[in-house]
């Protein structure tokens, strides 16, 4: 993994990701440096390169991904390691699609709600039917008493 860092602050600005074909990263890192320059507008002479081996330094890569990092510099000005600082904020992940069991449970709940709504509707219809029959019987009785029928 190639890390590009700010030589003044030693903050890691960008990485080139891991690559099993080139575990120390490709030799020509100009593409990555140019990307950092375009994003940060820092001059190239303020940027440094530090390499982590993608296969033998897996623990270091894992830590790097979890924590904000600064490059450790030796007395000669060469990068020799990473200092891990604050834990990076967790990126919000896409919500997981519901499992089959969750879908079945949701459908069973919807089915129960629909069955209750149907039972209430049938009960209301029965009450309306009885009320209509009573109203019709009263009407017939009224009409019969007045001699209309």
HELIX and SHEET records of a PDB file:
HELIX    1   1 UNK A   30  UNK A   40  1                                  11    
HELIX    2   2 UNK A   44  UNK A   46  5                                   3    
HELIX    3   3 UNK A   58  UNK A   66  1                                   9    
HELIX    4   4 UNK A  100  UNK A  145  1                                  46    
SHEET    1   A 3 UNK A  12  UNK A  15  0                                        
SHEET    2   A 3 UNK A   2  UNK A   6 -1                                        
SHEET    3   A 3 UNK A  47  UNK A  51 -1                                        
SHEET    1   B 2 UNK A  67  UNK A  73  0                                        
SHEET    2   B 2 UNK A  79  UNK A  87 -1                                        
END                                                                             
